[in-house]
Amino acid sequence: MSTLTPEELEERLGDPADDTNPYGFAAAVARDERDEFPEELCAELVRAGFHRNYLPKEWGGAFESFDRSLTLVRSAARRDVNVMPGTMFSIIAATCLQLHGSVEQQQRAAEILRSGGAVAFALTEAAHGSELLTNEVRLTPESTLTGEKWLVGLGLRGEAVYVVARTGERGPGAFSAVLLETDRIPEGRLERVPAPRTGGMRGIDLATLRFHDTPVPEDALVGRRGEALEVAVKAQQAVRLMSMAGSLGIADTAVRIALDFATGRRTGRTALVESPWSKRELSVAAAALLAADAAALSAARGVHVVPEAFSVWALSAKHVVAEATDDLIRRSGTVLATRSVLREGAPGAGLFQKLQRDSQVVRVIDASTLANLRSYAGQLPTLTEGTAPADEDAVHSVFSLDAPLPPYEPARLDMFARGQDPVLAGLPDTADALPDGLGEAA
Ligand SMILES: Cc1cc2nc3c(=O)[nH]c(=O)nc-3n(C[C@H](O)[C@H](O)[C@H](O)COP(=O)(O)OP(=O)(O)OC[C@H]3O[C@@H](n4cnc5c(N)ncnc54)[C@H](O)[C@@H]3O)c2cc1C
């Protein structure tokens, strides 16, 4: 099956500004008002094969490269970022299974995901957040699960769930993973209830999972005991990467709504878009969007070229994109003024206020801001003291958008950069090659 392109997707979903379009802005605002899952939109995306964009070809997917997937998802997220949780939350469980699942487990997951189903990922616990080493959900020696996970994406509807549970007492090696098929769990042993509702991305399926001595079949253990946390931390890099597509989709629509408004609105005889202050705010917002796109696209290409150092790339790109998105939403909002807070009768059918809330949720989908920055800062000494020589070919592959990319190899992802970043080492030469003055900031 051929790969879906953003252009085909746009054509298929129709004009987002058409208030009667079930896949447009007005429909997204209406769903938000009702806390409603985007059933119809996601079903259409599944019919179009959109949900296969991150699945490897061996799984019957359409994945080619992360830069292509990022661009496709970004274009869908411009209408409603909820399409991402709606169709892609399983990316983390899928990546974990690619990294250490048995052939049978991979085949089963592929079967579920190809048909538009979901494999949920249950790691986070309310009491522990980013302090994963203190998580309590336990896989007992009698092979039962006990405890509670929260904010499990697609946890209410998932056909299977990948659970990270404690099997030891201390340290990162104290956690193992199991893959459970929900319809094989005996009645009453797994309670799935809606998680606390969110202010943005309303209506997406987030669950609290309560394990009541849930029996775990022998073949449910994924990989070896003790390796689950390492695998989960590696797989989170893929989520971090694709979450940027969500931020960019939101950011793109925010800037467009503000620009459209400023083009049509006049103050006196001057179009708002020409008045100095609005012009500056919109210019900076558009520049922030370009910068965010450049960071995300470089990261999406970088994961193919230097996966060993991607633990740093994912964190830094995500931070840049989240901050740039916040900044440009604020600037666009000041131009829209009152219309930035209206839930109806405003540009984009009142979508802007939803974009503001959605953006705050994307920011914490994988980790809180500080946890993200801490992981980044912790790796800086290795990077700055590393002795890896610059690799011109690697620099070219990442930053020349028409350069071919090597295949994505998740097995080469690492938890921490270990001093090997031949692209970063190429930065001084690249800066020197820039025209006078431009390279000084680097
Ligand atoms: C839409 C959505 C979908 C999600 N989907 C899933 C899912 O499918 N599966 C899943 O398992 N989880 C999921 N999550 C949970 C997500 O991973 C957590 O929200 C994320 O890890 C942040 O957790 P936290 O804010 O509770 O905790 P923390 O990151 O611990 O933050 C709490 C506070 O502690 C501070 N803090 C954290 N670490 C430190 C430190 N070392 N030193 C000082 N201060 C610190 C932070 O700055 C913050 O102020 C989802 C969340 C959302 C919003």
PDBQT file of the ligand as one rigid body, heavy atoms in Angstrom, charges set to zero:
ROOT
HETATM    1  C1  LIG A 501      -2.375  13.563  27.681  1.00  0.00    +0.000 C 
HETATM    2  C2  LIG A 501      -1.484  12.683  28.486  1.00  0.00    +0.000 A 
HETATM    3  C3  LIG A 501      -1.270  11.381  28.089  1.00  0.00    +0.000 A 
HETATM    4  C4  LIG A 501      -0.460  10.529  28.842  1.00  0.00    +0.000 A 
HETATM    5  N1  LIG A 501      -0.310   9.235  28.452  1.00  0.00    +0.000 NA
HETATM    6  C5  LIG A 501       0.369   8.380  29.239  1.00  0.00    +0.000 A 
HETATM    7  C6  LIG A 501       0.424   6.985  28.914  1.00  0.00    +0.000 A 
HETATM    8  O1  LIG A 501      -0.119   6.541  27.887  1.00  0.00    +0.000 OA
HETATM    9  N2  LIG A 501       1.070   6.155  29.762  1.00  0.00    +0.000 N 
HETATM   10  C7  LIG A 501       1.680   6.606  30.890  1.00  0.00    +0.000 A 
HETATM   11  O2  LIG A 501       2.259   5.795  31.612  1.00  0.00    +0.000 OA
HETATM   12  N3  LIG A 501       1.655   7.930  31.230  1.00  0.00    +0.000 NA
HETATM   13  C8  LIG A 501       1.006   8.815  30.442  1.00  0.00    +0.000 A 
HETATM   14  N4  LIG A 501       0.931  10.146  30.788  1.00  0.00    +0.000 N 
HETATM   15  C9  LIG A 501       1.582  10.607  32.019  1.00  0.00    +0.000 C 
HETATM   16  C10 LIG A 501       2.812  11.441  31.737  1.00  0.00    +0.000 C 
HETATM   17  O3  LIG A 501       3.861  10.602  31.384  1.00  0.00    +0.000 OA
HETATM   18  C11 LIG A 501       3.083  12.291  32.973  1.00  0.00    +0.000 C 
HETATM   19  O4  LIG A 501       2.133  13.319  32.915  1.00  0.00    +0.000 OA
HETATM   20  C12 LIG A 501       4.473  12.861  32.993  1.00  0.00    +0.000 C 
HETATM   21  O5  LIG A 501       5.389  11.836  33.246  1.00  0.00    +0.000 OA
HETATM   22  C13 LIG A 501       4.626  13.943  34.038  1.00  0.00    +0.000 C 
HETATM   23  O6  LIG A 501       4.283  13.454  35.302  1.00  0.00    +0.000 OA
HETATM   24  P1  LIG A 501       3.932  14.381  36.553  1.00  0.00    +0.000 P 
HETATM   25  O7  LIG A 501       3.678  15.783  36.160  1.00  0.00    +0.000 OA
HETATM   26  O8  LIG A 501       2.895  13.691  37.344  1.00  0.00    +0.000 OA
HETATM   27  O9  LIG A 501       5.188  14.283  37.490  1.00  0.00    +0.000 OA
HETATM   28  P2  LIG A 501       6.580  14.997  37.599  1.00  0.00    +0.000 P 
HETATM   29  O10 LIG A 501       7.311  15.032  36.318  1.00  0.00    +0.000 OA
HETATM   30  O11 LIG A 501       7.255  14.253  38.685  1.00  0.00    +0.000 OA
HETATM   31  O12 LIG A 501       6.282  16.479  38.014  1.00  0.00    +0.000 OA
HETATM   32  C14 LIG A 501       5.678  16.889  39.252  1.00  0.00    +0.000 C 
HETATM   33  C15 LIG A 501       6.472  18.067  39.810  1.00  0.00    +0.000 C 
HETATM   34  O13 LIG A 501       7.726  17.606  40.310  1.00  0.00    +0.000 OA
HETATM   35  C16 LIG A 501       8.788  18.356  39.729  1.00  0.00    +0.000 C 
HETATM   36  N5  LIG A 501       9.938  17.459  39.576  1.00  0.00    +0.000 N 
HETATM   37  C17 LIG A 501       9.992  16.307  38.852  1.00  0.00    +0.000 A 
HETATM   38  N6  LIG A 501      11.203  15.736  38.975  1.00  0.00    +0.000 NA
HETATM   39  C18 LIG A 501      11.928  16.558  39.808  1.00  0.00    +0.000 A 
HETATM   40  C19 LIG A 501      13.243  16.517  40.350  1.00  0.00    +0.000 A 
HETATM   41  N7  LIG A 501      14.043  15.505  40.072  1.00  0.00    +0.000 N 
HETATM   42  N8  LIG A 501      13.648  17.523  41.146  1.00  0.00    +0.000 NA
HETATM   43  C20 LIG A 501      12.822  18.541  41.463  1.00  0.00    +0.000 A 
HETATM   44  N9  LIG A 501      11.562  18.629  40.999  1.00  0.00    +0.000 NA
HETATM   45  C21 LIG A 501      11.120  17.657  40.189  1.00  0.00    +0.000 A 
HETATM   46  C22 LIG A 501       8.228  18.853  38.397  1.00  0.00    +0.000 C 
HETATM   47  O14 LIG A 501       8.883  20.025  37.953  1.00  0.00    +0.000 OA
HETATM   48  C23 LIG A 501       6.795  19.140  38.779  1.00  0.00    +0.000 C 
HETATM   49  O15 LIG A 501       6.734  20.405  39.386  1.00  0.00    +0.000 OA
HETATM   50  C24 LIG A 501       0.160  11.015  30.024  1.00  0.00    +0.000 A 
HETATM   51  C25 LIG A 501      -0.025  12.350  30.406  1.00  0.00    +0.000 A 
HETATM   52  C26 LIG A 501      -0.839  13.176  29.658  1.00  0.00    +0.000 A 
HETATM   53  C27 LIG A 501      -1.040  14.593  30.112  1.00  0.00    +0.000 C 
ENDROOT
TORSDOF 0
